[in-house]
Amino acid sequence: MSEVTAPVVPAWFQNGFHRFLRPFVKRHFHAVAVESGCLESLQFDADEPLLIYGNHPSWWDPLIAHFLNRSLFPSRQFYAPIDAEALEQYAVFGKLGFYGVQMNTTSGAAAFLKQTSAILDGGQTAIWITPEGRFSDVRDHAAELMPGLAHICTKLSRGWVVPLALEYTFWDERLPVCLAMFGQPIQIAVHARSSKPEWQEMLSVDLRGTQAKLAQLAMARRSDPFDDLLVGKAGAGVFYDSFRRVRSVFSGKKFRNKHGDQFQ
């Protein structure tokens, strides 16, 4: 039986992808921002395994995860499990750190565990997982997490597991904002004797708690608690803003395309 190793991700291809990704995200969001208070806790030794697990509210999640990994963990290679059939359809994802899984079979689950373990053992990597296993509304906290993540945690002797809450919400501008908040990192060694059900409970409680905290900040509609990683477009669009700009010239008033004061 051949040894399972981490998939090779061509640096040139991934760098090219990020040259595309940043302006692409900038065109579609007013801002991508992370809650400021959580950033200090995201300092980990490079050789420590790192698992980041989050809710799954949107099609944007894998792209935002890739962007967050490059922005916050630049020395770590991004990896993320994806449905094997989807990977066959979009083979290019394999060059960006996505690896196929078939979680509906026993052999598929075993292969997922082996591949994930090989990636974590390689060092300087980060695996991003959405254990809800499906798209789920940010307000749906009843969705059970798939057991694979808890099983992985019982097999590791060291490393960190970090919950991540994501929300995509509209504030004062035409484009939405993407808000992210990391929960308190869980040190695996401290919970070395925890059972799979205990891990499952801990992972679920921590994720839902982080989501609840982010929801309160999102409802407050203030950008002060966040560090912006990217600020995109503001205003109502080219046609209407052009009309407003002309009107401001004749009125003698300074033109301001923004409707609110978030992420100045």
C-alpha contacts under 8 A as a table, 3 or more apart, distances in Angstrom:
res1	aa1	res2	aa2	distance
4	V	114	K	6.89
4	V	115	Q	6.29
4	V	118	A	6.36
5	T	115	Q	6.93
5	T	118	A	5.40
5	T	119	I	6.84
6	A	115	Q	6.85
6	A	118	A	5.67
6	A	119	I	4.66
6	A	122	G	7.10
7	P	97	G	7.08
7	P	99	Y	7.57
7	P	119	I	7.78
8	V	95	K	7.55
8	V	97	G	7.80
9	V	13	F	7.93
9	V	14	Q	7.29
9	V	94	G	7.70
9	V	95	K	5.22
9	V	96	L	6.01
9	V	97	G	5.97
10	P	13	F	5.41
10	P	14	Q	6.32
10	P	95	K	6.43
10	P	96	L	7.83
11	A	14	Q	5.15
11	A	15	N	5.97
12	W	15	N	5.23
12	W	16	G	6.18
13	F	16	G	5.12
13	F	17	F	6.20
13	F	95	K	7.16
13	F	96	L	7.73
14	Q	17	F	4.92
14	Q	18	H	6.37
14	Q	95	K	7.24
14	Q	96	L	5.87
15	N	18	H	5.20
15	N	19	R	6.39
16	G	19	R	5.08
16	G	20	F	6.56
17	F	20	F	5.16
17	F	21	L	5.97
18	H	21	L	4.62
18	H	22	R	6.09
18	H	67	F	7.69
19	R	22	R	6.15
19	R	23	P	7.43
20	F	23	P	6.07
20	F	24	F	6.20
21	L	24	F	4.99
21	L	25	V	6.06
21	L	63	L	7.73
21	L	67	F	7.58
22	R	25	V	5.33
22	R	26	K	6.11
22	R	67	F	7.56
23	P	26	K	4.80
23	P	27	R	6.16
24	F	27	R	5.33
24	F	28	H	6.73
25	V	28	H	5.24
25	V	29	F	6.08
25	V	232	G	7.75
26	K	29	F	5.50
26	K	30	H	7.05
26	K	31	A	7.37
26	K	230	L	6.97
26	K	231	V	6.68
26	K	232	G	4.34
26	K	233	K	6.76
27	R	30	H	7.94
27	R	232	G	6.16
27	R	233	K	6.35
28	H	175	L	6.49
28	H	176	P	7.62
28	H	232	G	7.42
28	H	233	K	7.80
29	F	32	V	6.97
29	F	175	L	5.27
29	F	176	P	5.26
29	F	177	V	5.55
29	F	178	C	7.05
29	F	231	V	7.66
29	F	232	G	5.63
29	F	233	K	6.90
30	H	173	E	7.07
30	H	174	R	7.91
30	H	175	L	5.23
30	H	176	P	5.73
30	H	177	V	5.35
30	H	231	V	5.81
30	H	232	G	4.42
30	H	233	K	5.25
30	H	234	A	6.11
31	A	176	P	7.47
31	A	177	V	4.92
31	A	178	C	6.25
31	A	228	D	6.63
31	A	229	L	7.57
31	A	230	L	5.49
31	A	231	V	4.31
31	A	232	G	5.42
31	A	263	F	7.17
32	V	177	V	5.98
32	V	178	C	4.70
32	V	179	L	6.09
32	V	180	A	7.85
32	V	228	D	5.89
32	V	229	L	5.71
32	V	230	L	5.22
32	V	231	V	6.61
33	A	177	V	7.75
33	A	178	C	6.33
33	A	179	L	5.18
33	A	180	A	6.19
33	A	226	F	5.82
33	A	227	D	5.41
33	A	228	D	4.09
33	A	229	L	5.40
33	A	230	L	6.95
34	V	39	L	7.89
34	V	179	L	5.97
34	V	180	A	4.68
34	V	181	M	5.64
34	V	226	F	5.31
34	V	227	D	5.34
34	V	228	D	6.41
34	V	229	L	7.26
35	E	38	C	6.10
35	E	39	L	7.39
35	E	179	L	7.57
35	E	180	A	6.34
35	E	181	M	5.18
35	E	182	F	7.67
35	E	225	P	5.81
35	E	226	F	4.26
35	E	227	D	6.17
36	S	39	L	5.81
36	S	225	P	5.87
36	S	226	F	4.90
36	S	227	D	5.38
37	G	40	E	6.74
37	G	225	P	7.75
38	C	41	S	5.82
38	C	42	L	7.24
38	C	181	M	6.82
38	C	182	F	5.81
38	C	183	G	6.86
38	C	184	Q	7.55
39	L	42	L	5.48
39	L	182	F	7.74
40	E	43	Q	6.71
41	S	184	Q	7.22
41	S	185	P	7.11
42	L	185	P	7.60
44	F	48	E	6.81
45	D	48	E	5.44
46	A	75	S	7.59
46	A	76	R	7.46
46	A	123	G	6.76
46	A	124	Q	5.14
47	D	123	G	4.61
47	D	124	Q	5.54
48	E	123	G	6.56
48	E	124	Q	7.44
48	E	158	R	7.03
48	E	159	G	4.88
48	E	160	W	7.25
49	P	120	L	5.13
49	P	121	D	6.95
49	P	123	G	6.42
49	P	124	Q	7.58
49	P	125	T	6.96
49	P	126	A	7.06
49	P	158	R	6.99
49	P	159	G	4.36
49	P	160	W	6.24
50	L	120	L	7.17
50	L	125	T	6.86
50	L	126	A	4.99
50	L	127	I	6.47
50	L	159	G	5.82
50	L	160	W	5.03
50	L	161	V	6.06
50	L	162	V	7.80
51	L	126	A	5.87
51	L	127	I	4.95
51	L	128	W	6.11
51	L	129	I	7.46
51	L	160	W	6.23
51	L	161	V	4.74
51	L	162	V	6.28
52	I	126	A	7.21
52	I	127	I	6.12
52	I	128	W	4.80
52	I	129	I	6.20
52	I	161	V	5.79
52	I	162	V	4.78
52	I	163	P	5.93
52	I	164	L	6.70
53	Y	128	W	5.71
53	Y	129	I	4.59
53	Y	130	T	5.58
53	Y	131	P	6.82
53	Y	161	V	7.44
53	Y	162	V	6.30
53	Y	163	P	5.14
53	Y	164	L	5.89
54	G	128	W	7.79
54	G	129	I	6.45
54	G	130	T	5.14
54	G	131	P	7.12
54	G	163	P	5.67
54	G	164	L	4.44
54	G	165	A	5.66
54	G	166	L	7.31
54	G	207	L	6.91
55	N	130	T	5.80
55	N	131	P	7.38
55	N	132	E	6.54
55	N	136	S	7.36
55	N	138	V	7.36
55	N	164	L	7.01
55	N	165	A	5.95
55	N	166	L	6.60
55	N	207	L	7.62
56	H	61	D	6.61
56	H	130	T	5.84
56	H	132	E	6.69
56	H	133	G	7.81
56	H	134	R	6.72
56	H	135	F	5.18
56	H	136	S	5.70
56	H	137	D	7.76
56	H	138	V	7.93
56	H	166	L	7.74
57	P	61	D	7.29
57	P	135	F	5.30
57	P	136	S	5.02
57	P	137	D	5.38
57	P	138	V	6.00
57	P	166	L	7.37
57	P	167	E	7.27
58	S	61	D	5.62
58	S	135	F	6.37
58	S	136	S	7.89
59	W	62	P	7.39
60	W	63	L	5.49
60	W	64	I	6.05
61	D	64	I	5.13
61	D	65	A	5.95
62	P	65	A	4.98
62	P	66	H	6.18
63	L	66	H	5.12
63	L	67	F	6.23
64	I	67	F	4.93
64	I	68	L	6.03
65	A	68	L	5.06
65	A	69	N	6.04
65	A	128	W	7.14
66	H	69	N	5.15
66	H	70	R	6.30
66	H	78	F	6.68
67	F	70	R	5.27
67	F	71	S	6.13
68	L	71	S	4.99
68	L	72	L	5.76
68	L	73	F	7.58
69	N	72	L	5.41
69	N	73	F	5.02
69	N	74	P	6.44
69	N	76	R	7.54
69	N	78	F	6.42
69	N	126	A	7.85
70	R	73	F	5.69
70	R	74	P	4.67
70	R	78	F	7.97
71	S	74	P	6.06
71	S	229	L	7.43
73	F	76	R	5.54
74	P	77	Q	7.64
75	S	124	Q	6.50
75	S	125	T	7.99
76	R	124	Q	4.54
76	R	125	T	4.42
76	R	126	A	5.92
77	Q	97	G	7.63
77	Q	124	Q	6.35
77	Q	125	T	4.53
77	Q	126	A	6.09
78	F	96	L	7.59
78	F	97	G	5.71
78	F	125	T	6.17
78	F	126	A	5.35
78	F	127	I	6.25
78	F	128	W	7.47
79	Y	96	L	7.63
79	Y	97	G	4.34
79	Y	98	F	5.48
79	Y	99	Y	7.36
79	Y	125	T	7.25
79	Y	126	A	6.11
79	Y	127	I	4.75
79	Y	128	W	6.30
80	A	97	G	6.30
80	A	98	F	4.78
80	A	99	Y	6.34
80	A	127	I	5.35
80	A	128	W	4.96
80	A	129	I	6.03
81	P	98	F	5.58
81	P	99	Y	4.97
81	P	100	G	5.86
81	P	101	V	6.31
81	P	128	W	7.61
81	P	129	I	6.66
82	I	86	A	7.02
82	I	87	L	6.67
82	I	98	F	6.19
82	I	99	Y	5.86
82	I	100	G	5.06
82	I	101	V	5.99
83	D	86	A	5.28
83	D	87	L	6.34
83	D	100	G	5.41
83	D	101	V	5.20
83	D	102	Q	6.29
84	A	87	L	5.05
84	A	88	E	6.33
84	A	99	Y	7.56
84	A	100	G	4.02
84	A	101	V	4.90
84	A	102	Q	5.85
85	E	88	E	5.09
85	E	89	Q	6.40
85	E	100	G	7.63
86	A	89	Q	5.04
86	A	90	Y	6.10
86	A	100	G	7.99
87	L	90	Y	4.96
87	L	91	A	5.24
87	L	92	V	7.95
87	L	93	F	6.59
87	L	94	G	7.02
87	L	98	F	7.83
87	L	99	Y	7.38
87	L	100	G	5.99
88	E	91	A	5.27
90	Y	93	F	5.99
91	A	94	G	5.64
91	A	95	K	7.78
92	V	95	K	5.54
92	V	96	L	7.21
93	F	96	L	5.14
93	F	97	G	6.82
93	F	98	F	5.57
93	F	99	Y	8.00
94	G	97	G	5.63
94	G	98	F	4.98
94	G	99	Y	6.05
95	K	98	F	7.30
101	V	108	G	6.18
101	V	109	A	7.32
101	V	111	A	7.44
101	V	112	F	5.72
102	Q	105	T	6.28
102	Q	108	G	4.48
102	Q	109	A	6.46
102	Q	112	F	7.60
103	M	106	T	7.35
103	M	108	G	5.33
103	M	109	A	4.93
103	M	112	F	7.65
104	N	108	G	6.92
104	N	109	A	7.35
105	T	108	G	5.04
105	T	109	A	6.22
106	T	109	A	5.20
106	T	110	A	6.26
107	S	110	A	5.08
107	S	111	A	6.13
108	G	111	A	5.06
108	G	112	F	6.15
109	A	112	F	5.04
109	A	113	L	6.36
109	A	148	G	7.57
110	A	113	L	5.20
110	A	114	K	6.33
111	A	114	K	5.12
111	A	115	Q	6.07
112	F	115	Q	5.24
112	F	116	T	5.97
113	L	116	T	5.19
113	L	117	S	6.01
113	L	148	G	7.69
113	L	152	I	6.66
114	K	117	S	5.19
114	K	118	A	6.17
115	Q	118	A	5.13
115	Q	119	I	6.31
116	T	119	I	5.18
116	T	120	L	6.29
116	T	127	I	7.90
117	S	120	L	5.17
117	S	121	D	6.04
117	S	152	I	7.74
118	A	121	D	5.14
118	A	122	G	6.35
119	I	122	G	5.33
119	I	123	G	7.47
119	I	125	T	6.96
120	L	123	G	5.95
120	L	125	T	6.38
120	L	126	A	7.39
120	L	127	I	7.67
122	G	125	T	7.15
130	T	133	G	6.15
131	P	145	L	5.13
131	P	146	M	5.19
131	P	147	P	7.81
131	P	148	G	7.72
131	P	149	L	6.93
132	E	135	F	7.52
132	E	136	S	7.41
132	E	143	A	6.69
132	E	144	E	6.48
132	E	145	L	4.74
132	E	146	M	5.98
133	G	145	L	7.40
133	G	146	M	6.58
136	S	140	D	6.55
136	S	143	A	7.75
137	D	140	D	5.28
138	V	141	H	7.40
138	V	166	L	7.86
138	V	167	E	6.85
138	V	211	Q	7.41
140	D	143	A	6.42
141	H	208	R	6.21
144	E	204	S	7.72
145	L	200	Q	7.57
145	L	204	S	6.77
146	M	149	L	7.06
147	P	150	A	5.45
147	P	151	H	6.29
147	P	200	Q	6.90
148	G	151	H	5.09
148	G	152	I	6.28
149	L	152	I	5.13
149	L	153	C	6.35
149	L	200	Q	7.98
150	A	153	C	5.11
150	A	154	T	6.52
150	A	196	K	5.65
150	A	197	P	7.64
150	A	199	W	5.32
150	A	200	Q	5.25
150	A	203	L	7.53
151	H	154	T	5.29
151	H	155	K	6.67
151	H	196	K	5.86
152	I	155	K	5.21
152	I	156	L	6.52
153	C	156	L	5.36
153	C	188	I	6.96
153	C	196	K	7.94
153	C	199	W	7.27
154	T	157	S	7.86
154	T	192	A	7.03
154	T	193	R	7.97
154	T	194	S	7.10
154	T	195	S	6.74
154	T	196	K	6.27
154	T	199	W	7.63
156	L	159	G	7.42
156	L	188	I	7.09
156	L	192	A	7.93
157	S	188	I	6.47
157	S	189	A	5.60
157	S	192	A	6.38
158	R	187	Q	7.24
158	R	188	I	5.22
158	R	189	A	4.94
159	G	187	Q	6.15
159	G	188	I	5.53
159	G	189	A	7.12
160	W	185	P	6.32
160	W	186	I	5.51
160	W	187	Q	4.76
160	W	188	I	5.65
161	V	185	P	5.78
161	V	186	I	5.07
161	V	187	Q	6.66
161	V	188	I	7.09
162	V	182	F	6.75
162	V	183	G	6.26
162	V	184	Q	6.59
162	V	185	P	4.56
162	V	186	I	6.15
163	P	182	F	5.69
163	P	183	G	5.06
163	P	184	Q	7.23
163	P	185	P	7.14
163	P	203	L	7.57
163	P	206	D	6.60
163	P	207	L	5.20
163	P	210	T	7.21
164	L	180	A	6.97
164	L	181	M	5.78
164	L	182	F	4.48
164	L	183	G	6.15
164	L	207	L	6.72
164	L	210	T	7.11
164	L	211	Q	7.86
165	A	180	A	5.67
165	A	181	M	5.24
165	A	182	F	6.35
165	A	183	G	7.80
165	A	207	L	6.92
165	A	210	T	5.98
165	A	211	Q	5.00
165	A	214	L	6.91
166	L	178	C	7.18
166	L	179	L	5.78
166	L	180	A	4.70
166	L	181	M	6.74
166	L	211	Q	7.43
166	L	214	L	7.91
167	E	178	C	5.84
167	E	179	L	5.20
167	E	180	A	6.60
167	E	214	L	7.82
167	E	215	A	7.80
167	E	218	A	7.90
168	Y	176	P	6.39
168	Y	177	V	5.74
168	Y	178	C	4.59
168	Y	179	L	6.33
169	T	176	P	5.30
169	T	177	V	5.51
169	T	178	C	6.62
169	T	179	L	7.83
169	T	218	A	7.49
170	F	173	E	7.03
170	F	174	R	7.57
170	F	175	L	6.76
170	F	176	P	4.38
170	F	177	V	6.15
171	W	176	P	6.76
171	W	177	V	7.28
171	W	221	R	6.34
172	D	259	H	5.91
172	D	260	G	5.27
172	D	262	Q	7.91
173	E	176	P	7.03
173	E	234	A	6.07
173	E	235	G	6.37
173	E	236	A	7.46
173	E	258	K	7.03
173	E	259	H	5.96
173	E	260	G	6.81
174	R	234	A	6.94
174	R	235	G	6.50
174	R	236	A	5.84
175	L	233	K	7.43
175	L	234	A	7.18
179	L	214	L	7.86
179	L	218	A	7.65
180	A	214	L	7.50
181	M	210	T	7.00
181	M	211	Q	7.85
181	M	214	L	6.31
182	F	210	T	7.04
183	G	206	D	6.95
183	G	207	L	7.18
183	G	210	T	5.44
184	Q	206	D	7.86
187	Q	190	V	5.69
187	Q	191	H	7.17
188	I	191	H	5.34
188	I	192	A	6.18
189	A	192	A	5.01
191	H	194	S	5.29
194	S	198	E	5.83
194	S	199	W	6.37
195	S	198	E	5.11
195	S	199	W	6.20
196	K	199	W	5.08
196	K	200	Q	6.08
197	P	200	Q	4.92
197	P	201	E	6.21
198	E	201	E	5.20
198	E	202	M	6.17
199	W	202	M	5.06
199	W	203	L	5.96
200	Q	203	L	5.33
200	Q	204	S	6.17
201	E	204	S	5.25
201	E	205	V	6.09
202	M	205	V	5.26
202	M	206	D	6.08
203	L	206	D	5.34
203	L	207	L	6.17
204	S	207	L	5.29
204	S	208	R	6.13
205	V	208	R	5.34
205	V	209	G	5.95
206	D	209	G	5.11
206	D	210	T	6.16
207	L	210	T	5.16
207	L	211	Q	6.22
208	R	211	Q	4.97
208	R	212	A	6.17
209	G	212	A	5.11
209	G	213	K	6.39
210	T	213	K	5.19
210	T	214	L	6.26
211	Q	214	L	5.14
211	Q	215	A	6.07
212	A	215	A	5.06
212	A	216	Q	6.53
213	K	216	Q	5.36
213	K	217	L	6.69
214	L	217	L	5.13
214	L	218	A	6.14
215	A	218	A	4.99
215	A	219	M	6.15
216	Q	219	M	5.24
216	Q	220	A	6.36
217	L	220	A	5.12
217	L	221	R	6.80
217	L	222	R	7.30
217	L	225	P	7.72
218	A	221	R	5.43
218	A	222	R	7.51
222	R	225	P	7.16
222	R	262	Q	6.36
223	S	226	F	5.51
223	S	262	Q	5.19
223	S	263	F	5.90
224	D	227	D	7.88
224	D	262	Q	7.88
228	D	231	V	6.64
228	D	263	F	7.11
231	V	263	F	7.05
234	A	257	N	6.52
234	A	258	K	5.42
234	A	259	H	7.77
235	G	241	D	6.75
235	G	257	N	4.74
235	G	258	K	5.02
235	G	259	H	6.59
236	A	240	Y	6.23
236	A	241	D	6.08
236	A	257	N	7.59
237	G	240	Y	5.83
237	G	241	D	5.78
238	V	241	D	5.30
238	V	242	S	5.87
239	F	242	S	5.27
239	F	243	F	6.53
240	Y	243	F	5.15
240	Y	244	R	6.30
241	D	244	R	4.91
241	D	245	R	5.99
241	D	257	N	6.74
242	S	245	R	5.01
242	S	246	V	6.31
243	F	246	V	5.29
243	F	247	R	6.24
244	R	247	R	5.03
244	R	248	S	6.13
244	R	255	F	7.44
245	R	248	S	5.12
245	R	249	V	6.49
245	R	255	F	5.77
246	V	249	V	5.21
246	V	250	F	6.68
247	R	250	F	5.34
247	R	251	S	6.14
248	S	251	S	5.01
248	S	252	G	5.82
248	S	253	K	5.06
248	S	254	K	6.19
248	S	255	F	5.60
249	V	252	G	5.28
249	V	253	K	6.64
249	V	254	K	7.62
249	V	255	F	7.82
250	F	253	K	7.94
256	R	259	H	7.92
258	K	261	D	7.37
261	D	264	Q	5.99
